[in-house]
Amino acid sequence: MEEYLATLFGDISSVIWGPFMLIPLLLGTGLYLTIRLGGLQFIKLGAALRLGILKRKDPGTEGDISQFQALTTALAATVGTGNIVGVATAIGIGGPGALFWMWVTGLVGMAAKYSEAYLGVRFRGTDTAGEKSGGPQYYLERGIKGPFGKFLALFFAIAATIACFGIGNMTQGNSISANVENSFSVPTWVTGIILTVLAMVVIVGGIKSIGRVTAAFVPVMIVFYVGAAIYILLANVTQIPAALGQIFTEAFTGTSAVGGFAGSAIIIAVQFGVARGIFSNESGMGSAAIAAAAAQTSHPVRQGLVSMTQTFIDTIIVVTCTGLVIITTGAWNFIDPDTGEQLEASLMTGHAFTFGLPGEWGHWIVTIGLVMFAFSTILGWCYYGERNIERLIGRKAVMPFRVVFSLVVYVGCTTELVAVWNFSDMMNGLMALPNLIGLLILSGMIARETRWYLKHDPKLEATKDEIEEFMKERPGWAEWKSGDVKGSSHMSRKTRLKMEAEQEQNRI
């Protein structure tokens, strides 16, 4: 039965992620938004990094966590097995050229990431417990009038709720337990118990607990992993020009992966590069908008730009480091002497680091890095799941969801999950479809409001009072602020506008 399901999910996933469905929609949407926003991800990247990483917060603003914590929570959810196993899978099947298409996905995906984060904050509300709630499950309905918007929102909420147990839970736990057992001979059930307890301790505290942990944890894990990769690249610096040549050449010509994998033409390089790219950075999926909606920010544009840097860090930095290490060390086409075939993707990155570092350090670093990446992904995706449960059922379901999500970690650690990996790919695609459609429909508003804000605050240095002054007469500004009222997450747009009008009348 499991083999049948694995095949079924794999077939469906190959259609969703095929060259005629999600790949052109994802790249096309990212490119379209890049044009409409005037290349925002390139000209405002420096200011966005300064705001998110150096300044870190907007004082005196509404929200549950700081801008930096929202960024690290989203990074926690995205910097996971996709950065280690996913990159190896893309290069192993698609050849070095697949890395180029991961870059393309990341660069155009930054525009999509900005747009969905902007909308997440713009249409956010506050649940009955006083916590912010936003994301595609809300902005698709509130931004797109009529039943179609509601359909897209509910479709996303259902897909995300199911997907969080795959991409954000069981696959991560399985990767951790398998690698820890392989490297340190720790039984999978022991790893499962430890992970479940640690996850529950953090998760039951909600977004504020998750934000505190990720703010301290994520920078350390990224520096740890990237530092080791840079050491290897410096040791193999003479191989980098040839590796870059392979990447750019084979992105458009394709190559044949050795061993038991199918030959890789250009379409395979594109398909696996884009699929693994979005699995890694999640641009266009809408997930990061959920974390962005919790941020303390004085304007949606500001948090949108901070969230945009997540894709840059994930893909342009971490994925690039992994890919170049795999290519420069030759691990991508290394033949396993025991099997006579190409290394499995789950082992390829570990072997690449082992080739590049003395002794067993490389293998241990990859294992420790994967444990940190995957555990942080579990934390981030629990929050994504609970916000969608809140949308579908209400606040009363949030705490039971947190407990169940934590317990499912043990299942992932102790069970073979071929079907779950294929299922995760499928659900990723089903999340992305309604969100990408919504981004295209709402692109006019995104571009218009972005231009207005950046016209008045091009360097992202305006204070809260200065922003209030130039925004107070802007259509939609009052509606956004009405989302700070407790219980507004489930109010209709009409009710929120009416409430804001009444409050304004009372002030007069």
DOTOR-208196 format. One record per residue (C-alpha): residue number from 1; residue in one letter; x, y, z. Coordinates in steps of 0.02 Angstrom, whole numbers, plus 50000, padded with zeros to 5 digits. Layout:
{NUM; 'a'; {X; Y; Z}},
...
***
This chain:
{1; 'm'; {50000; 50000; 50000}},
{2; 'e'; {50139; 50120; 50046}},
{3; 'e'; {50228; 50083; 49883}},
{4; 'y'; {50067; 50118; 49788}},
{5; 'l'; {50041; 50283; 49879}},
{6; 'a'; {50222; 50334; 49851}},
{7; 't'; {50202; 50303; 49665}},
{8; 'l'; {50033; 50392; 49659}},
{9; 'f'; {50095; 50546; 49753}},
{10; 'g'; {50253; 50546; 49647}},
{11; 'd'; {50152; 50545; 49486}},
{12; 'i'; {50038; 50685; 49545}},
{13; 's'; {50188; 50785; 49606}},
{14; 's'; {50276; 50766; 49439}},
{15; 'v'; {50124; 50841; 49352}},
{16; 'i'; {50108; 50986; 49476}},
{17; 'w'; {50295; 51022; 49467}},
{18; 'g'; {50305; 50984; 49281}},
{19; 'p'; {50354; 51103; 49141}},
{20; 'f'; {50173; 51147; 49100}},
{21; 'm'; {50102; 51192; 49270}},
{22; 'l'; {50190; 51258; 49424}},
{23; 'i'; {50363; 51292; 49353}},
{24; 'p'; {50307; 51420; 49222}},
{25; 'l'; {50180; 51493; 49344}},
{26; 'l'; {50311; 51513; 49480}},
{27; 'l'; {50446; 51587; 49369}},
{28; 'g'; {50321; 51690; 49271}},
{29; 't'; {50242; 51763; 49427}},
{30; 'g'; {50411; 51804; 49502}},
{31; 'l'; {50470; 51886; 49341}},
{32; 'y'; {50307; 51982; 49321}},
{33; 'l'; {50315; 52048; 49499}},
{34; 't'; {50499; 52092; 49476}},
{35; 'i'; {50451; 52201; 49327}},
{36; 'r'; {50299; 52279; 49411}},
{37; 'l'; {50401; 52320; 49567}},
{38; 'g'; {50545; 52391; 49466}},
{39; 'g'; {50674; 52263; 49520}},
{40; 'l'; {50639; 52300; 49703}},
{41; 'q'; {50739; 52150; 49765}},
{42; 'f'; {50897; 52219; 49686}},
{43; 'i'; {50886; 52405; 49724}},
{44; 'k'; {50819; 52390; 49903}},
{45; 'l'; {50912; 52236; 49963}},
{46; 'g'; {51043; 52335; 50060}},
{47; 'a'; {50914; 52441; 50151}},
{48; 'a'; {50809; 52286; 50188}},
{49; 'l'; {50958; 52192; 50262}},
{50; 'r'; {51002; 52342; 50369}},
{51; 'l'; {50823; 52357; 50435}},
{52; 'g'; {50799; 52171; 50469}},
{53; 'i'; {50971; 52118; 50532}},
{54; 'l'; {51049; 52275; 50606}},
{55; 'k'; {50902; 52382; 50665}},
{56; 'r'; {50794; 52227; 50696}},
{57; 'k'; {50633; 52311; 50756}},
{58; 'd'; {50513; 52458; 50738}},
{59; 'p'; {50490; 52530; 50913}},
{60; 'g'; {50314; 52560; 50979}},
{61; 't'; {50224; 52460; 50845}},
{62; 'e'; {50089; 52325; 50853}},
{63; 'g'; {50136; 52142; 50834}},
{64; 'd'; {50188; 51985; 50928}},
{65; 'i'; {50374; 51976; 50885}},
{66; 's'; {50509; 52091; 50818}},
{67; 'q'; {50548; 52105; 50633}},
{68; 'f'; {50709; 52009; 50662}},
{69; 'q'; {50617; 51869; 50754}},
{70; 'a'; {50490; 51860; 50612}},
{71; 'l'; {50635; 51845; 50490}},
{72; 't'; {50722; 51709; 50592}},
{73; 't'; {50558; 51614; 50615}},
{74; 'a'; {50532; 51613; 50427}},
{75; 'l'; {50716; 51566; 50402}},
{76; 'a'; {50694; 51427; 50530}},
{77; 'a'; {50553; 51356; 50425}},
{78; 't'; {50645; 51370; 50259}},
{79; 'v'; {50828; 51333; 50299}},
{80; 'g'; {50803; 51146; 50320}},
{81; 't'; {50836; 50983; 50231}},
{82; 'g'; {50807; 51071; 50065}},
{83; 'n'; {50973; 51161; 50090}},
{84; 'i'; {51068; 50997; 50115}},
{85; 'v'; {50972; 50851; 50040}},
{86; 'g'; {50868; 50955; 49918}},
{87; 'v'; {51020; 51036; 49836}},
{88; 'a'; {51104; 50866; 49820}},
{89; 't'; {50946; 50794; 49741}},
{90; 'a'; {50936; 50935; 49614}},
{91; 'i'; {51119; 50921; 49564}},
{92; 'g'; {51123; 50731; 49571}},
{93; 'i'; {50978; 50716; 49448}},
{94; 'g'; {50986; 50880; 49352}},
{95; 'g'; {51175; 50904; 49351}},
{96; 'p'; {51268; 51063; 49402}},
{97; 'g'; {51153; 51166; 49290}},
{98; 'a'; {51012; 51137; 49414}},
{99; 'l'; {51100; 51256; 49535}},
{100; 'f'; {51080; 51397; 49408}},
{101; 'w'; {50892; 51370; 49405}},
{102; 'm'; {50889; 51369; 49595}},
{103; 'w'; {50971; 51541; 49587}},
{104; 'v'; {50844; 51602; 49460}},
{105; 't'; {50703; 51537; 49569}},
{106; 'g'; {50779; 51628; 49717}},
{107; 'l'; {50808; 51794; 49628}},
{108; 'v'; {50636; 51810; 49550}},
{109; 'g'; {50564; 51727; 49705}},
{110; 'm'; {50622; 51875; 49809}},
{111; 'a'; {50490; 51981; 49723}},
{112; 'a'; {50358; 51850; 49762}},
{113; 'k'; {50420; 51837; 49942}},
{114; 'y'; {50408; 52026; 49963}},
{115; 's'; {50233; 52029; 49888}},
{116; 'e'; {50161; 51890; 49995}},
{117; 'a'; {50240; 51961; 50154}},
{118; 'y'; {50170; 52133; 50112}},
{119; 'l'; {49996; 52059; 50092}},
{120; 'g'; {50015; 51955; 50249}},
{121; 'v'; {50042; 52112; 50354}},
{122; 'r'; {49921; 52220; 50254}},
{123; 'f'; {49771; 52106; 50283}},
{124; 'r'; {49817; 52033; 50453}},
{125; 'g'; {49700; 52028; 50601}},
{126; 't'; {49708; 51987; 50786}},
{127; 'd'; {49632; 51827; 50856}},
{128; 't'; {49530; 51814; 51016}},
{129; 'a'; {49688; 51780; 51118}},
{130; 'g'; {49766; 51942; 51056}},
{131; 'e'; {49891; 51861; 50935}},
{132; 'k'; {49915; 51920; 50756}},
{133; 's'; {49848; 51809; 50618}},
{134; 'g'; {49885; 51833; 50435}},
{135; 'g'; {49942; 51749; 50275}},
{136; 'p'; {49862; 51686; 50113}},
{137; 'q'; {49722; 51605; 50212}},
{138; 'y'; {49665; 51783; 50251}},
{139; 'y'; {49731; 51900; 50117}},
{140; 'l'; {49665; 51797; 49971}},
{141; 'e'; {49489; 51818; 50039}},
{142; 'r'; {49504; 51998; 50098}},
{143; 'g'; {49601; 52060; 49948}},
{144; 'i'; {49502; 51969; 49812}},
{145; 'k'; {49318; 52008; 49825}},
{146; 'g'; {49185; 51876; 49797}},
{147; 'p'; {49177; 51687; 49815}},
{148; 'f'; {49334; 51657; 49712}},
{149; 'g'; {49443; 51743; 49842}},
{150; 'k'; {49363; 51642; 49981}},
{151; 'f'; {49388; 51481; 49883}},
{152; 'l'; {49574; 51519; 49858}},
{153; 'a'; {49594; 51561; 50043}},
{154; 'l'; {49510; 51403; 50105}},
{155; 'f'; {49603; 51296; 49977}},
{156; 'f'; {49767; 51366; 50040}},
{157; 'a'; {49720; 51343; 50224}},
{158; 'i'; {49674; 51160; 50199}},
{159; 'a'; {49828; 51122; 50094}},
{160; 'a'; {49943; 51211; 50218}},
{161; 't'; {49868; 51122; 50368}},
{162; 'i'; {49898; 50953; 50287}},
{163; 'a'; {50068; 51002; 50216}},
{164; 'c'; {50138; 51059; 50382}},
{165; 'f'; {50138; 50879; 50444}},
{166; 'g'; {50239; 50826; 50292}},
{167; 'i'; {50364; 50959; 50239}},
{168; 'g'; {50371; 51039; 50411}},
{169; 'n'; {50367; 50889; 50525}},
{170; 'm'; {50385; 50706; 50476}},
{171; 't'; {50511; 50729; 50335}},
{172; 'q'; {50619; 50839; 50448}},
{173; 'g'; {50612; 50717; 50594}},
{174; 'n'; {50651; 50572; 50478}},
{175; 's'; {50804; 50661; 50409}},
{176; 'i'; {50867; 50700; 50584}},
{177; 's'; {50845; 50524; 50654}},
{178; 'a'; {50919; 50438; 50501}},
{179; 'n'; {51074; 50548; 50497}},
{180; 'v'; {51102; 50540; 50686}},
{181; 'e'; {51089; 50351; 50680}},
{182; 'n'; {51210; 50342; 50533}},
{183; 's'; {51338; 50461; 50612}},
{184; 'f'; {51325; 50424; 50798}},
{185; 's'; {51232; 50256; 50806}},
{186; 'v'; {51090; 50331; 50908}},
{187; 'p'; {50929; 50229; 50888}},
{188; 't'; {50791; 50320; 50795}},
{189; 'w'; {50668; 50299; 50939}},
{190; 'v'; {50787; 50388; 51058}},
{191; 't'; {50807; 50533; 50937}},
{192; 'g'; {50619; 50535; 50916}},
{193; 'i'; {50586; 50553; 51102}},
{194; 'i'; {50716; 50690; 51124}},
{195; 'l'; {50653; 50789; 50974}},
{196; 't'; {50471; 50772; 51026}},
{197; 'v'; {50506; 50837; 51202}},
{198; 'l'; {50613; 50982; 51139}},
{199; 'a'; {50484; 51029; 51008}},
{200; 'm'; {50342; 51027; 51132}},
{201; 'v'; {50437; 51135; 51258}},
{202; 'v'; {50459; 51271; 51128}},
{203; 'i'; {50298; 51251; 51028}},
{204; 'v'; {50170; 51258; 51168}},
{205; 'g'; {50231; 51435; 51208}},
{206; 'g'; {50170; 51497; 51039}},
{207; 'i'; {50250; 51622; 50922}},
{208; 'k'; {50335; 51723; 51058}},
{209; 's'; {50426; 51568; 51121}},
{210; 'i'; {50468; 51513; 50943}},
{211; 'g'; {50529; 51689; 50901}},
{212; 'r'; {50646; 51696; 51050}},
{213; 'v'; {50721; 51525; 51011}},
{214; 't'; {50743; 51556; 50824}},
{215; 'a'; {50818; 51729; 50851}},
{216; 'a'; {50958; 51649; 50953}},
{217; 'f'; {50969; 51483; 50861}},
{218; 'v'; {50955; 51522; 50675}},
{219; 'p'; {51102; 51644; 50657}},
{220; 'v'; {51217; 51520; 50747}},
{221; 'm'; {51166; 51373; 50639}},
{222; 'i'; {51186; 51470; 50476}},
{223; 'v'; {51358; 51539; 50523}},
{224; 'f'; {51413; 51365; 50582}},
{225; 'y'; {51365; 51281; 50418}},
{226; 'v'; {51415; 51420; 50298}},
{227; 'g'; {51581; 51442; 50388}},
{228; 'a'; {51626; 51259; 50359}},
{229; 'a'; {51573; 51273; 50176}},
{230; 'i'; {51678; 51429; 50148}},
{231; 'y'; {51830; 51340; 50222}},
{232; 'i'; {51809; 51199; 50095}},
{233; 'l'; {51785; 51321; 49951}},
{234; 'l'; {51942; 51416; 50000}},
{235; 'a'; {52037; 51252; 50005}},
{236; 'n'; {51970; 51212; 49830}},
{237; 'v'; {51973; 51390; 49763}},
{238; 't'; {52057; 51336; 49601}},
{239; 'q'; {51906; 51225; 49562}},
{240; 'i'; {51778; 51365; 49580}},
{241; 'p'; {51797; 51442; 49404}},
{242; 'a'; {51772; 51271; 49323}},
{243; 'a'; {51623; 51237; 49436}},
{244; 'l'; {51542; 51403; 49388}},
{245; 'g'; {51575; 51363; 49206}},
{246; 'q'; {51485; 51197; 49225}},
{247; 'i'; {51339; 51278; 49314}},
{248; 'f'; {51307; 51410; 49180}},
{249; 't'; {51344; 51298; 49031}},
{250; 'e'; {51244; 51148; 49086}},
{251; 'a'; {51096; 51255; 49139}},
{252; 'f'; {51058; 51273; 48953}},
{253; 't'; {51129; 51113; 48882}},
{254; 'g'; {51090; 50983; 49014}},
{255; 't'; {51205; 50843; 49068}},
{256; 's'; {51193; 50660; 49108}},
{257; 'a'; {51202; 50614; 49290}},
{258; 'v'; {51302; 50455; 49317}},
{259; 'g'; {51246; 50296; 49403}},
{260; 'g'; {51068; 50241; 49421}},
{261; 'f'; {50985; 50408; 49386}},
{262; 'a'; {50899; 50450; 49224}},
{263; 'g'; {50991; 50556; 49097}},
{264; 's'; {50971; 50741; 49127}},
{265; 'a'; {50919; 50851; 48983}},
{266; 'i'; {50891; 51037; 49005}},
{267; 'i'; {50709; 51011; 49054}},
{268; 'i'; {50763; 50900; 49199}},
{269; 'a'; {50891; 51029; 49256}},
{270; 'v'; {50755; 51162; 49254}},
{271; 'q'; {50623; 51053; 49335}},
{272; 'f'; {50729; 50993; 49479}},
{273; 'g'; {50816; 51160; 49501}},
{274; 'v'; {50651; 51253; 49517}},
{275; 'a'; {50564; 51118; 49620}},
{276; 'r'; {50709; 51102; 49744}},
{277; 'g'; {50729; 51290; 49742}},
{278; 'i'; {50553; 51323; 49802}},
{279; 'f'; {50566; 51177; 49924}},
{280; 's'; {50716; 51267; 49997}},
{281; 'n'; {50662; 51450; 49998}},
{282; 'e'; {50471; 51431; 49988}},
{283; 's'; {50453; 51590; 49885}},
{284; 'g'; {50280; 51595; 49810}},
{285; 'm'; {50210; 51465; 49930}},
{286; 'g'; {50140; 51598; 50046}},
{287; 's'; {50207; 51518; 50204}},
{288; 'a'; {50327; 51659; 50254}},
{289; 'a'; {50182; 51784; 50247}},
{290; 'i'; {50112; 51697; 50402}},
{291; 'a'; {50269; 51736; 50503}},
{292; 'a'; {50279; 51912; 50430}},
{293; 'a'; {50102; 51948; 50491}},
{294; 'a'; {50159; 51925; 50672}},
{295; 'a'; {50295; 52058; 50659}},
{296; 'q'; {50297; 52223; 50752}},
{297; 't'; {50305; 52343; 50606}},
{298; 's'; {50250; 52519; 50565}},
{299; 'h'; {50203; 52479; 50384}},
{300; 'p'; {50176; 52323; 50277}},
{301; 'v'; {50309; 52377; 50151}},
{302; 'r'; {50443; 52378; 50285}},
{303; 'q'; {50408; 52200; 50342}},
{304; 'g'; {50389; 52143; 50162}},
{305; 'l'; {50566; 52202; 50125}},
{306; 'v'; {50634; 52119; 50282}},
{307; 's'; {50549; 51955; 50235}},
{308; 'm'; {50621; 51968; 50059}},
{309; 't'; {50797; 51950; 50130}},
{310; 'q'; {50752; 51776; 50190}},
{311; 't'; {50757; 51709; 50011}},
{312; 'f'; {50924; 51795; 49981}},
{313; 'i'; {51000; 51715; 50137}},
{314; 'd'; {50925; 51544; 50103}},
{315; 't'; {50959; 51525; 49917}},
{316; 'i'; {51096; 51646; 49868}},
{317; 'i'; {51202; 51609; 50022}},
{318; 'v'; {51162; 51439; 50100}},
{319; 'v'; {51108; 51344; 49944}},
{320; 't'; {51254; 51415; 49844}},
{321; 'c'; {51377; 51357; 49977}},
{322; 't'; {51305; 51181; 49976}},
{323; 'g'; {51300; 51171; 49786}},
{324; 'l'; {51476; 51234; 49758}},
{325; 'v'; {51547; 51115; 49889}},
{326; 'i'; {51460; 50968; 49804}},
{327; 'i'; {51524; 51019; 49632}},
{328; 't'; {51702; 51073; 49676}},
{329; 't'; {51737; 50915; 49776}},
{330; 'g'; {51667; 50804; 49637}},
{331; 'a'; {51540; 50723; 49754}},
{332; 'w'; {51399; 50751; 49629}},
{333; 'n'; {51467; 50620; 49508}},
{334; 'f'; {51563; 50511; 49631}},
{335; 'i'; {51533; 50324; 49608}},
{336; 'd'; {51504; 50228; 49769}},
{337; 'p'; {51627; 50081; 49761}},
{338; 'd'; {51508; 49971; 49861}},
{339; 't'; {51360; 49991; 49744}},
{340; 'g'; {51439; 50047; 49581}},
{341; 'e'; {51311; 50187; 49573}},
{342; 'q'; {51302; 50373; 49608}},
{343; 'l'; {51291; 50423; 49791}},
{344; 'e'; {51115; 50444; 49859}},
{345; 'a'; {51062; 50624; 49884}},
{346; 's'; {51045; 50597; 50072}},
{347; 'l'; {51231; 50552; 50079}},
{348; 'm'; {51302; 50664; 49943}},
{349; 't'; {51323; 50825; 50043}},
{350; 'g'; {51399; 50730; 50190}},
{351; 'h'; {51527; 50650; 50074}},
{352; 'a'; {51564; 50818; 49993}},
{353; 'f'; {51606; 50894; 50162}},
{354; 't'; {51706; 50739; 50209}},
{355; 'f'; {51808; 50757; 50049}},
{356; 'g'; {51840; 50940; 50091}},
{357; 'l'; {51879; 50930; 50278}},
{358; 'p'; {52006; 50824; 50373}},
{359; 'g'; {51954; 50664; 50461}},
{360; 'e'; {51771; 50638; 50500}},
{361; 'w'; {51737; 50823; 50529}},
{362; 'g'; {51644; 50847; 50366}},
{363; 'h'; {51518; 50710; 50399}},
{364; 'w'; {51488; 50769; 50577}},
{365; 'i'; {51465; 50950; 50524}},
{366; 'v'; {51334; 50904; 50395}},
{367; 't'; {51243; 50794; 50520}},
{368; 'i'; {51244; 50928; 50655}},
{369; 'g'; {51195; 51059; 50526}},
{370; 'l'; {51052; 50953; 50463}},
{371; 'v'; {50991; 50922; 50642}},
{372; 'm'; {50989; 51110; 50676}},
{373; 'f'; {50911; 51154; 50509}},
{374; 'a'; {50776; 51021; 50518}},
{375; 'f'; {50731; 51054; 50700}},
{376; 's'; {50712; 51240; 50667}},
{377; 't'; {50600; 51197; 50518}},
{378; 'i'; {50486; 51098; 50634}},
{379; 'l'; {50467; 51250; 50747}},
{380; 'g'; {50428; 51370; 50604}},
{381; 'w'; {50304; 51255; 50517}},
{382; 'c'; {50209; 51222; 50677}},
{383; 'y'; {50168; 51407; 50682}},
{384; 'y'; {50114; 51404; 50500}},
{385; 'g'; {50000; 51257; 50534}},
{386; 'e'; {49921; 51331; 50690}},
{387; 'r'; {49877; 51494; 50602}},
{388; 'n'; {49787; 51396; 50467}},
{389; 'i'; {49697; 51291; 50597}},
{390; 'e'; {49646; 51455; 50680}},
{391; 'r'; {49576; 51512; 50513}},
{392; 'l'; {49479; 51351; 50483}},
{393; 'i'; {49416; 51308; 50658}},
{394; 'g'; {49456; 51452; 50775}},
{395; 'r'; {49572; 51491; 50920}},
{396; 'k'; {49509; 51345; 51024}},
{397; 'a'; {49598; 51222; 50909}},
{398; 'v'; {49771; 51303; 50923}},
{399; 'm'; {49836; 51221; 51083}},
{400; 'p'; {49775; 51044; 51037}},
{401; 'f'; {49858; 51068; 50868}},
{402; 'r'; {50024; 51114; 50950}},
{403; 'v'; {50020; 50956; 51056}},
{404; 'v'; {49973; 50841; 50911}},
{405; 'f'; {50105; 50921; 50799}},
{406; 's'; {50239; 50890; 50930}},
{407; 'l'; {50189; 50707; 50950}},
{408; 'v'; {50191; 50677; 50762}},
{409; 'v'; {50377; 50720; 50764}},
{410; 'y'; {50406; 50550; 50845}},
{411; 'v'; {50312; 50462; 50705}},
{412; 'g'; {50422; 50546; 50576}},
{413; 'c'; {50580; 50495; 50667}},
{414; 't'; {50535; 50311; 50677}},
{415; 't'; {50445; 50276; 50513}},
{416; 'e'; {50502; 50251; 50332}},
{417; 'l'; {50433; 50398; 50234}},
{418; 'v'; {50452; 50375; 50046}},
{419; 'a'; {50268; 50413; 50021}},
{420; 'v'; {50276; 50563; 50139}},
{421; 'w'; {50419; 50643; 50040}},
{422; 'n'; {50319; 50630; 49879}},
{423; 'f'; {50163; 50690; 49971}},
{424; 's'; {50260; 50842; 50034}},
{425; 'd'; {50309; 50890; 49858}},
{426; 'm'; {50128; 50874; 49803}},
{427; 'm'; {50058; 50979; 49947}},
{428; 'n'; {50192; 51112; 49921}},
{429; 'g'; {50128; 51134; 49746}},
{430; 'l'; {49946; 51139; 49801}},
{431; 'm'; {49990; 51276; 49926}},
{432; 'a'; {50082; 51377; 49796}},
{433; 'l'; {49946; 51372; 49662}},
{434; 'p'; {49812; 51478; 49748}},
{435; 'n'; {49943; 51595; 49820}},
{436; 'l'; {50025; 51629; 49651}},
{437; 'i'; {49856; 51660; 49571}},
{438; 'g'; {49817; 51782; 49712}},
{439; 'l'; {49983; 51873; 49693}},
{440; 'l'; {49948; 51901; 49508}},
{441; 'i'; {49773; 51967; 49543}},
{442; 'l'; {49832; 52082; 49683}},
{443; 's'; {49994; 52137; 49597}},
{444; 'g'; {49922; 52306; 49550}},
{445; 'm'; {49885; 52352; 49730}},
{446; 'i'; {50055; 52286; 49788}},
{447; 'a'; {50149; 52390; 49659}},
{448; 'r'; {50045; 52546; 49689}},
{449; 'e'; {50061; 52545; 49878}},
{450; 't'; {50246; 52500; 49871}},
{451; 'r'; {50284; 52648; 49757}},
{452; 'w'; {50186; 52765; 49870}},
{453; 'y'; {50277; 52712; 50027}},
{454; 'l'; {50452; 52712; 49952}},
{455; 'k'; {50420; 52883; 49876}},
{456; 'h'; {50406; 52951; 50054}},
{457; 'd'; {50532; 52836; 50140}},
{458; 'p'; {50659; 52774; 50011}},
{459; 'k'; {50792; 52729; 50141}},
{460; 'l'; {50672; 52645; 50264}},
{461; 'e'; {50721; 52769; 50400}},
{462; 'a'; {50553; 52853; 50436}},
{463; 't'; {50487; 52850; 50614}},
{464; 'k'; {50315; 52786; 50662}},
{465; 'd'; {50248; 52965; 50677}},
{466; 'e'; {50320; 53016; 50509}},
{467; 'i'; {50240; 52864; 50427}},
{468; 'e'; {50073; 52904; 50509}},
{469; 'e'; {50083; 53081; 50441}},
{470; 'f'; {50106; 53036; 50258}},
{471; 'm'; {49992; 52883; 50265}},
{472; 'k'; {49843; 52950; 50364}},
{473; 'e'; {49740; 52999; 50211}},
{474; 'r'; {49793; 52848; 50108}},
{475; 'p'; {49650; 52728; 50063}},
{476; 'g'; {49666; 52565; 50159}},
{477; 'w'; {49772; 52637; 50300}},
{478; 'a'; {49627; 52640; 50423}},
{479; 'e'; {49578; 52463; 50373}},
{480; 'w'; {49753; 52399; 50408}},
{481; 'k'; {49756; 52477; 50582}},
{482; 's'; {49585; 52401; 50620}},
{483; 'g'; {49670; 52232; 50613}},
{484; 'd'; {49747; 52271; 50784}},
{485; 'v'; {49577; 52249; 50867}},
{486; 'k'; {49561; 52085; 50962}},
{487; 'g'; {49448; 51963; 50870}},
{488; 's'; {49472; 52050; 50701}},
{489; 's'; {49554; 51897; 50622}},
{490; 'h'; {49382; 51825; 50588}},
{491; 'm'; {49293; 51988; 50549}},
{492; 's'; {49239; 52022; 50372}},
{493; 'r'; {49317; 52167; 50279}},
{494; 'k'; {49152; 52260; 50286}},
{495; 't'; {49141; 52240; 50475}},
{496; 'r'; {49319; 52299; 50501}},
{497; 'l'; {49290; 52455; 50395}},
{498; 'k'; {49128; 52493; 50486}},
{499; 'm'; {49213; 52473; 50655}},
{500; 'e'; {49355; 52589; 50604}},
{501; 'a'; {49231; 52719; 50541}},
{502; 'e'; {49137; 52714; 50706}},
{503; 'q'; {49299; 52733; 50804}},
{504; 'e'; {49349; 52881; 50696}},
{505; 'q'; {49178; 52961; 50724}},
{506; 'n'; {49194; 52939; 50912}},
{507; 'r'; {49364; 53023; 50911}},
{508; 'i'; {49289; 53173; 50821}},
***
